[in-house]
């Protein structure tokens, strides 16, 4: 049965991306006629629902401040103690012997661990209160994209075939990717990682694993707060997440490179538990004692994928996992929802107001795809190095610093939708992306040149000054000019860090570069045969190692050498 009234926006999918977009659209333009078609019926279950519980600054800011869910998040969910990483040591039977990178206290920029069922139920309530036409139990049958008129969506609800027409169509249907599949614009990526996960009632306080080591416990500024981090237990070819939930469960997941850990070893609970016994025995013991508390088990094969376009001049948009997905390692999923929903809201509201959005749309689309490529580069073909602290300590520090620079800083400072400002700093953002691409390849090559497996005990990590300050910069107040200057300064520090990492990694080469000879940070690599062609010794920016160390105000906190001196 066709609905005769034309709608402004139809959103396919009423999960995290779809509900928050509907709320953002109604807040930005209350008169917007928004329909959400959701497959699910009724309330979502708590704890054992959807994975993706961890937020970092962009996602946290988006949910709390942009969508207005701060009060709910603070009352019904958990404040997150940042990302925390444990490198392997010996047979991984003693957590206190493992090199640990993470905050000593809760970060200055508040992040959250989110129970997805609880959160999406509250988002549903808010959306309905704003006048969103939320229809549950809908099975989308097909879409007809009509650039010169209204799009058409066919769906079944309560056994009846229905049809809606709308000016804008937004796909928020997750991996179903309705529009992407319809147009054939999906893109495979080389990152082929598998995952399995489950939720365990009662949680786990991993500090109990080191309860007899007071020195290790005292490294934190407060007792028992490690458990509130998104904890990463890492080894060659894998990482395991531990994420506490406000519903008194803990989410436990395995992400593994099939080149080292075949999918068949983790794709059911019994085999996954055996796998944990071999690689993460302390966690396996904690889970094995409480198998009756396991609430669910799910797995997915080859979870990463890309896309050719996310915003179209034909008035459609892909948000969340309906577009592209990289990896859960740095919890970027909510960040990408924040970027995608915000750009989509800006485009739709301006179009409905009669503005010409053509230039803005292409800029946003290009920016989003470059940002996704940047996110993907931080994990693609890096799993083989996950158990190598010689590489991972500087990589984790580099990635943390870069995550707080550029686009994240823009978003939490509410400049992301200031189109003129965004264009004015886009050149510097692209410099950060270019530097990151160079350094990520260094990390991949470095892992082939130098590998260590410490046995512990590990020293406490002293984070580099630039890395610490990259986090505190998120909560400062800036004028536009001050923010432009801060981003330019971030580029200079990143250039210096790239040179420092290059020289440390290059110690393993037969042909070592002279630290006194200036090099171009945009051409660094561990492939001497490419140095001349790439322009390593020429360019607009040239730094010696001493100059890089001065600009970065110390590089030692970026490196693993002090931690490995007595831990092998």
Buried (B, 14 or more C-beta within 10 A) or exposed (E): EEEEEEBBBBBBBBBBBBBBBBBBBBBBBEEBBBBBBBBBEEEBBBBBBBBBBBBBBBBBBBBBEBBEBBEBBEEBBBBBBBBBBBBBBEEBEBBBBBBBBBBBEBBEBBBBBBBBBBBBBBBBEBBEEBBBBBBBBBEBEEBBBEEEEBBBBBBEBEEEEBBBBBBBBBBBBBEBBBBBBBBEBBEEBEBBBBBBBBBBBEBBBBBEBBEEBEEBBEBBEEEEBBBBBBBBBBBBBBBBBBBBBBBEBBBBBBBBBBEBBBBEBBBEBEBBBEBBBEBBBBBBEBBEEEEEBBBBBBBBEBBBBBBBBBBBEBBBBBBBBBBBBBBBBBBBBBBBBBBBBBBBBBBBBBBBEEEEBEEBBEBBBEBBBBBBBBBBBBBBBBBBBBBBBBBBBBBBBBBBBBBBBBBBBBBBBEBBBBBEBBEBBBEBBBBBBBBBEBBBBBBBBBBEBBBBBBEBBBBEBEBBBBBBBBBEBBEEEBEBEEBBEBBEBBBBBBBBBBBBBBBBBBEBEEEEBEBEEBBBBBBBBBEBEEBEEBEBBEBEBBBBBEBBBEBBEEBEBBBBEBBBEEBE
